Amino acid sequence: MKVLIYGDGNSAHIIAPMLAAAGQEVSLFTLGAPSRWCQEVSAEYWNEHHEKVFTVKGRLAAVSDRPEMLVPQAEVIILCMPVSQYRPALHEIARHLRPEQQVCLGTIYGQGGFNWMVEEVQRKYRLPNIKYFAFGLIPWIARIGEYGRRGITYGGKASNCVALHPDSDFALLKQEIFDNISLRWFGAGEAQQSPDFISLTLSVDNQIIHPTRCYALAQVSGGQWDSAESVPYFYRDYDQLSVEYLQRLDDDYSLIRQELRRRFPAKTFPFMLDYLALERFSYASSNTDILSTFVNSKTLREIRTPVVQLPNGKWGFDITHRFFSDDIYYGVCIAKWFAQQLDLETPMADEILHWVEGLKGEKLLDEQKRLLTASPALAAPFASGLPEYYGRRDLAALLD
């Protein structure tokens, strides 16, 4: 298959060499300088002792910063970028697709309503032949060892779930794409088919982990530190207050999931899971408490809290980081929208959103704690992913 990797972030440095080594014709669209990319790229697997176990090498067919040079030839296009960048990227891609072109658009992280995003461009640009897929979670932790040349991963998840439309194409894409970015190399991470995309949007991972951890750090320290070195590690230093906030936000999401199951009993939602259930599915772990999933993780220990130096010389949260742009506006806000349609209260989500309002100087909620859907913070083009911004308000139509 002719595969286009659209984006040049961490995950692109893993998926590109893996698919190329598996025999796919892989090209890459970069937002930077194409000259910084080598034709031969590699993905290194390191164990928990920081020892290199093996290397997967592949050759790129083409690298360009001009989508019009790559998109028209692609059969599969995989987005490798933060969730909040999916929509503008899909609109750019759609402008270079031919109406008759048979193409499958996908992402290896399906948070935020990826199917709504694809259907938006499908309607706007009249592209009847688009197919699309999304992984529930990124199949592995990815790092850049050397930009444009070498990626590093600490191993794949035990299991992956993938939603696909139309679902009849699952076997082919599983063989050609899905299992070639994990199972082939690690002997684990086989792709299982999700019957719906909504489970990927409402199954919690980053969108409850990142905001609640940042919020807990802010409560303890005021959200500012004297030096970058004094900022706690994001997971290694995970504490009980962070656990409490995560559990409370997970409880808000669980109310939404339970009510959807109650109102739509014909739907099975097998992958619409709470945090610990999702963690056990993804990692085949035996963890029974949230704290141990982070403190005992061999792959998350080195991840630092995203901070920048503030005008006062101290260090504070980087509010442009994907922990906010993705996990608030394409995560918590979407859950809050569903809760409103279901007449559910979400006390922890409200608390998080109110904190973000103060941090960013924006208005997200009114005095009744309802989303201000006309606020520029939410309604500006591509700022957030509320279903109504796609012209969708009927709950039943959102559950596929």
C-alpha positions, 0 to 999 in steps of 0.5 A: 500500500502507498502510505502517507505519514502526515506529520513529523512528531514522535509517533511518526518516527516509529510508525514510518520505519515499521511500515516501511520495513513491513513492505509498505511504500511510505512517504512523509509530510513534514511541517519542517524542512524535508532536508532534515529527514534521512531516506533510511529511518529507524525505530529502536526498542529499548527495555526498562533498563535503557538497553537497546533490544532491537532496531527496525529500519525502513526507507522512505519513498518521499519526504515533502512539505508540500501536501499536493505532492504527496496526498493525491498518490496516497492510499492510506494517510495516517495523522501523527500530530496532536489531536487539536491539529487533526481538523485543520490537517484534514481540511488541508488533506481534503483540498488535495484529494480527487473526488474519485480517489479511494483513500483511507484516513486514519490516526493512531490516537482516536480521542476527540471524535475523529469520525466527526472530523473526517465526516466534516471534510467528506461533506464539505469537499464532496469526497464519497470514497473516504474510509477512516479508522482510529486506534483507541490509544497510541500503540506505544510510547514514542520518543525522538532519538534523532529528528528525521532519522531515529525514533525510540519506543519502550515496547507496545501495548498488550492489546489495541482497539481500532474503530473503522468505517466501513467495518468490512475493511478491518481484516485487510487493514489489520494485515497491512497496517494495524498489526505491522505497527505493533504485533509484528515487532513486539509479539503483542498489541494485536488490533481488536475491532471496536464496533464504534468510535464513541468509545474511543472518545469517551474512554478515558486516558490522556484526557483525564490523566493530564488535566487532573495531574496538572490541577493537583500540582497547581493545588500543591505548589500554586502552579509555579516553581523556582527552577525547572529542576524543582518541577515534579516529574509528571508520573514518577512523582505522582501523588495521592491528590492526583489520584483523587482528582483522576478518580473523581473525573473518571467518575464523571465520565462513568456517569456519562457512559452508564447513562448512554448504556441505559438509554441505548441498550442495543449498543454494546460499547465493549471498549467504553471503559473506565480508567483501570479497566482500560489500563488492564486491557491495554497493558494486561496488567494486574494493577488494582489501584491508580497510583501503582499504574504510574509510579510503577511504570517502567516507560513513563518515569522520564516524562516531565511536566510541561512548563515554560519560564514565566515573566517573573522568572519562575516556571509554570505550566505551558498552556499551549501544550497538548495537555491543554489544547488536546485534553481540555478542548478535545477531551473534557469539554466534549465529555461535558457537552455529553453530560449536558445533553444527558442532564448529568452533573459533572463536579470534577469536570467543572472544577477543572474547567474553572481552573483552566479559565483562570489559567488562560483568561478564558470563559468556558462555563456560565454561572449555571456551569454550562458550556458557553458554546458561543465563547471564542475559546470554544467556538473559534475555528478548530478551537474545540471539538464539541459535536454541535460545531459539526452540526450534530446534536442528536445523541443517537447519531453520535454513537457510531 
